[in-house]
Amino acid sequence: MKLTMVIDLSRCLGCWSCAVGCKLENDEPIGIWWNRILTTGGQEIDTPSGSYPNVKMTYLPINCQHCDNAPCVKVCPVAALTKREDGIVFLDWSRCIGCRYCLVACPYGIPAFNWNPPVQSPDNSQFRIGNPAVPVRPVGVSEKCTFCFQRVDVGNLTPKCIEVCPAGARFFGDLDDPNSQVSQLLQTKPTVRLREELGTEPSVYYIPPRNPTVKVQVSST
Amino acid sequence: MSSKVPLQAPSGSVSVFRTAHANNCDGSCGLSVTVTDSNITSITSGDFGNPDFPPRICLRGLSQLQYVYHPDRLKYPLQSVGPRGSGQWQQISWDEATTIIANKFTETAQKYGPTSVYIAPYTGSLPVLNGLIGAGYRFASVIGASAGDFEGDNEGDSASPCGANEILGNFDGHDLSDLRYARMIILWGNNLAETDIPDMRFVLDAKEGTITSPGETTPNANGPGAKVVAIDPRYTPTATLSDEWYSIRPGTDGALALSMINVIINENLHNTSYILNYTVGPFLVRQDTNLFLREKDIAGGTSTKYMVYDTTSNSAVPYDQSGISPSLTGSFIAKGISVNPAFQLLTELVNQYPPSVAETITGIAAADIQSLAEEFATRSPAAIKAGFGGISHWYYGDLTYRAMITLSAICGYIGVHGGGVTTYNGALLDAALDLGDWLNPDKLAYTYLAPIQFCDAVLEGKPFQVKAAWFPVDNFVNQQGDTNRTISAMQALDFVVVSDVFMTPTAQYADIVLPVATQYEREDLLAGGNYYLQYMPQIIQPLWESKGDLDMFGEVAQKMGKGQYFNKSPDDYLSLILSGLPSGLTLDTLKSKGVVPLADQDFATASFQPITHPYVPYYKQNFPTPSGRIEFYAESLVPYNMPLPLYNEPIEASPKNPLFQKYPLVFISAHTKFRTHTQWDNLPWLREVIQRPFLEINPTDAQARGINDGDMVTVFNDRGSIQVVARVTNGIRPGVVNSYQGHWNNGDFPTATVNNLTHQKINPAQSVVFLFQSNTAYYDVLVDVKKS
């Protein structure tokens, strides 16, 4: 099995539903996002590059790329990070010593470090939210997307971000299965992976976005 | 390094409930809510049982746990113990609170008349028992109070429905999954990808072109894949996903529509047989009265039949006479009366807006207007999805919407799959349900007062005096135009009740504040936003001392001697409401299924015609207008000199306005994905992404004022000001600035409430459609900006 994610940027609304769904499923504390939506454009989110009216803006949802040749796995001194048979880059929080080598090694800026006791909303001193099978992380470890292994391990190949994407822009499945949706997409659509030149062999593929032609009176009165 | 204390494992009591997200974004998502040990612990999308209508949710629905368990929730009834708005409260019991309210309302009604008590349920929550269409109106009816009306009054959302009523006879919309059948989609003043997030999926499906139309056997001549066009002064997420982005000067959409009609008629691309058969195009209009010529006008007698000019007999004849060839153009004399076909008048109107002229008005190049019109007419069918904000938040929004519908109509796109002009879908659900007995028991009825007239009523006694008010599901102070005037009105009232989940900007001006149970804490039904009836079970017990609207209005009603109208169970009232459905759907069936699409016979009764799937209004080309046809020429608007959908410059936001010299920037206040109006403004996950309110301003306008990105700026006009951070961006048209609406004026950014800058100018022409006269022209606003 080779678990693979495909994100169709020509359908991504930049709405953050995948990111908020991830927060909920995985009980991510305030200040930590396993999944974020970058704007490819201006300096802030939802702003374009270029000069009006010739502007461009696309969205790039980014989570752990679950690389086949993962720099984080190589640098982890205690083998807290390992590559599973099914392709998941697995982070064992009970082994993590908080050295943060993985934060430095990851070319995608993915791992987040939980320096402080988690601030949660709703306050989790009463009850815990999300999927109860997700491990509670000790303070002082790195955190990142797990491809929702707690779902995969019970046979559910629909991570939360895939389940809740309102645009139908995210896909997940087994690339070893030629009939899987991800296999079909990779055969029929052009795809790119992030920073492929590094040889990290990510398991996340992106279908490129398109931007509109701008129609405006150029000599504006 | 301290480890987090491991939590107790849940006892294993896990249940999953299907409900609906009944907030006011029009998405009306189904929600699947997981409850563990009596707490909501997870949420995901709920199924609709229809592969063509996939499960839907967005970031707002996924954040709902933070709403339900928010530490700032109102927990007990509160009584103001200082000057109004001083923030000094004491906790009181429900019994005390409801007794005070009942006594004050009774006292006020005795002194000033029952309509001096105003009940203002609004769109904060949409279900039928505890929301917009809910207990508040029933309460207003039984005590004889004044109230707004959910049908039309949607503050800034009335102009488009008003225009739709004038030209089509009602306000209806395609099931948005029908967009998949379009060969062209114009997203007109509509940032669908950010506001009604899940419905953007259908636009993307259309663009990919994998769907064939119902009954279509041969490929469409245009090939698969819709062309998607965004018309917006901002480069929105929606625009980035479109094929073309037309940056338009705000408020000039009507001129663009008229110019497109001009191109289509000039190039003979209009659908003549459709215009002849289904519009008032051939009907003759008298030049002396501007009314339609009737048979009695030239033949005597009493027949009020519309007349057409028959080119075979060269005479004016009744429109339904057989064997005639009605003319759409020309100028004729009928028994001494000069007349023209309505289509001729439309042609003359649009001749004033050739693309070369429209270019100077709209800021879109003439050649682009030309090609847009040609494509719209030839990529059949083409759909228009209009925004409430972009189109309706204008003083002349009704005229704009009429022009857009006229554009669709002359191409024959009304009532066809993949065509039409849609702003909102699901309005018909209200028509199908038996709301009369629910809202007006024993035929008791409240007196209508449009929300935009509230300040006039309080401050000037016009059209009648209001002295006391109750605001349920309504953050009125924050959302009504001209905040300063609204606060003056709140201060001038003798008595104010606000029921809400939080201490909102409106609640802070109350004498009594009542804590409301969220939609997860009481039973209800959502009917709107799409064409499904969604049962909303009580999922958890009301937290703290909160109660639903049905309970709290019932308690006050009982103390006012009207308890008999609130003594039944929620199930009884839901059964009453469902009893209007011809399909005979029972509450038990709805409960067991959770979600039920509106049945064909229910649709048919409400829309007066058989239906098709997905739902398309006017499918049989029947229109509930006076003529039964599409009335792009409307007699009712002759007194306002607007029988045709003419173009007027915005009432304020126009360079032709002398005020423009002082305030040269158009101020719009668009909707962000991180809120639904004022709701969710305090949810931490959504606040993490956008932490500060800001003003979008083009670099050209920023440089002219010495403003850099990140500077604190003051946005001001004669009505007020806001202070926000400048976001200098090329994603907005020069001359236009935007700050997202919905920040609370008693929140962490109290200076960012956009309605400090807006106004309450009422367009009298919109009063011709009863209940649709409450439009607030939020975007029809001029400002200037300076560094703070």
Interface residues (C-beta under 8 A of the other chain):
Chain A: S10 R11 L13 G14 C15 W16 S17 A19 V20 G21 K23 L24 E25 I30 G31 W33 G41 G42 Q43 E44 I45 D46 T47 P48 S49 G50 S51 Y52 P53 V55 M57 T58 Y59 G98 P117 P118 S121 P122 D123 N124 Q126 F127 R128 I129 G130 N131 P132 V136 R137 P138 V139 G140 K160 E163 V164 P166 A167 G168 P209 R210 N211 P212 T213 V214 K215 V216 Q217 V218 S220 T221
Chain B: M1 S2 S3 K4 P6 L7 A9 P10 T36 D37 N39 T41 S42 I43 T44 S45 P54 R56 I57 C58 L59 L62 S63 L65 Q66 V68 Y69 H70 P71 A193 E194 I197 P198 M200 R201 L204 D205 A230 Y235 P237 A239 T240 L241 S242 D243 E244 W245 Y246 S247 E359 T360 T362 G363 I364 A365 D368 L372 K673 F674 L683 P684 W685 L686 E688 V689 I690 N698 P699 T700 D709 R727 T729 N730 G731 I732 R733 P734
